Amino acid sequence: MKVQRGSIFRPGNDFYRTAGILLLIAALQFFMAINLAETQFPGYSSTTDTLSHLGGAIPPIEPSATIFNVSVILLGVLSLASVYLILKSGGCRLFSSCLAISAVGAVGVGLFPSYTGSFHMFFAILTFIFGSLTVLFSYRLGLNIPMVIVSLFTGFTSLLIIISALFWGLNNPIFIYLGLGGAERFVVYPNLLYLLALGGYLASRGEDWVRIRFTKGYF
């Protein structure tokens, strides 16, 4: 009996499809909300302004602030729901823990906008770091090789920019070239787009995928 490393697939208790749909909705609505909020924020610059500035300007710019803060909270809540379903299906605890922490961070970002200072920064760092780790550890769900390659590329892209900021500050060449807002987008967007892909992957997997794994001797 061979068990896929990191996950134990349970044909009789499979909620991967629902979890994938939730991840897909979570990432898609947030991506669309960012673009909508930017259009409602006069003078907003994707190069110099961070994403959190959409929801944390003083005074708040409406409806941009409400759109961003509600959407990022929804991103966290839906991600937490998907974590529950993945764990219930036998999914990897390491991946699920990282996704759960990043989801809690996303909720915190929405509840504590950037003008709250250290509270917002704490939750933003949680989201960035554990979001990247979520992408890197997603291979433990038993993904195919192309998805693993994409996860490594997107996860390491985000993580390297985070590391450059932690060790060399915001005056390193990456941030100088891209700007603060541009560099942050190279942290957030790769992970966000990967969650879209992962959500679609899990949503299309379902019982048929598990049955195929079963016939190949993974149980």
Buried (B, 14 or more C-beta within 10 A) or exposed (E): EEEBEBBBBBBEEBBBBBBBBBBBBBBBBBBEBBEBBBEBBEEBEBEEBBBBBBBBBEEBBEEBBBBBBBBBBBBBBBBBBBBBBBBBBBBBBEBBBBBBBBBBBBBBBBBBBBBBEEBBBBBBBBBBBBBBBBBBBBBBBBBEEEBBEBBBEBBBBBBBBBBBBEEEEEEBEBBEEBBBBBBBBBBBBBBBBBBBBBBBBBBEBBEEBBEEBEEEEBB
